[in-house]
């Protein structure tokens, strides 16, 4: 008997065929790739069995292919200017944000008019996006060997506190590497996916993620396959690199090397510091051997206690975002089901002690902190590519900072508040400020403060073709849309005529290291001051609108409806309000507005009566009473 296989249109005739998908953890220090095999996520090793790929790229002359990984890392000291490490800390940032990073890393940057920083190498100017693409390309080749072909789709993880520009730059790097990005996934969320599905533990989880370049803390709820991020906070300028730099500075001082090290010596010192740091996680004391420029070796020793004293303030800095995240989630510490550690820097004993003390419980480290993010990304990629159509897992992530728009008076109107679940769409109606206004300039902002000057500008665009109307008559709907990757688009539409303008918010730079860390803190510290400023600005706007409307009415009807004494009284009240409105005395401005309203009430009544008489002129009462014949 011959069996015929029948398939529906568009369905694969191979019932067990799986699409090739991978999860990638693009890290500051190391990167990994993982995939799902027989229903379980597994990290993919290289030919030598190593799963961690150092995030280091070395560029060579004469068009030779870039070297990525262990071989590149080994060349850091001998070829420092052409060997790029920790480029994740620069991706999506602007030239203006370079000085602090450049001084610490001792790179050289190419001159030019590009807003994106570029490293000067023998292969020419190289951007952080290009270097990241080389790392992604190496991981994709590794995955292809295991999957039997190039991945058809990947999920790439990013720090939860990556802003719009850093996320877009990551996608650009993937595009250069020839990868199809199914989704960007926040690193703490990926870790929770790996733990949640591996352990089946429902409840509220705290994910403490201290990597090489960033720190994130996220509070998530896992219920019946749904991961809901309740809150997120962090510090985009804190990680293992900072610990290495602190220890390297101590070694340099102990060895009497001074501050003027060349590029090679500086890189060699950082490599040594990292090795000592990792050794102190397992040993109470480490010996240090450092080659001096003179050729002599310096021998030293450091204990774990000395090391912990050196870095105690760095670890303490991670606890303030933890407090903020717990507060934003609206939970008590004893409501947490478990705490999960992510990132290689959480191997430092002092980190684990600080986390246990803060949360009141030991953290889970059953899954390798270096691998857990890639494993979670692989699970999500397997679902998104279509290999698990029956999966009911749902990820509900959040945006870390509020998104809004500038309104009159330099005020920020928040459209999407921070910790809103994404994807998200929010709309709000605005109107025109001037009579006959036919265009509107829109300024998109990010941050928690009340005034525009205290937040970060993301983009500007214009809506033109608004029908000329009196001020306040137009209805302009501004819509903010954040996709599942955390990328923003904004549109503005005039409701009566349907004219529309939109912008994909793709700035070529990101938030500075200090800005992301301080935005929420500044918002809390200045909350009362901000509200006072906002109230004063709104009052000044009210005063301006009152004066403009009354001045226009006086020009039209003042001579006809008012005598000289009445006009003098109104002019005096106008002048007083105008003068007070230049100052900051809220009570005095409010009193002047009320006084102007009082002296102009008779004028307003006469204008209304006059308008009614004109409307009734030539018509009989019956026309308005409904009594006329049919």
Secondary structure by P-SEA (a helix, b strand, c coil): cbbbbbbccccccccccccccccccccccccbbbbbcccbbbbbbccccccccccbbbbbcccccccccaaaaaacccccccccccccccccccccccaaaaaaabbbbbbccccbbbbbcccccccaaaaaaaaaaaaaaaaaaaacccccbbbbbccccccaaaaaaaaaaaaaacccccbbbbaaaaaaaaaaaacccccbbbbbbbcccbbbbbbbbbcccbbbbccccccccccaaaaaaaaaaaaaaaacccccccaaaaaaaaaaaaaaaaaaacccbbbbbbbccccbbbbbcccaaaaaaacaaaaaaaaaaaaaaaaaaccccccccbbbbbccccccaaaaaaaaaaacbbbbcccccccaaaaaaaaaaaaaacccccccbbbbbbbcbbbbbbcccbbbbbcccccccccbbbbbbbbbccccccbbbbbbbbccccccccccccbbbbbccccccccccbbbbbbbbbccccbbbbbbbbccccccccccccccccccaaaaacaaaaaaaaaaaaaaaaaaaaaaaaaaaaaaaaaaaaaccccccccaaaaaaaaaaaaaaaaaaaccaaaaaaaaaaaaaaaaaaaaaaaaaaaaaaaacccccccccccccc
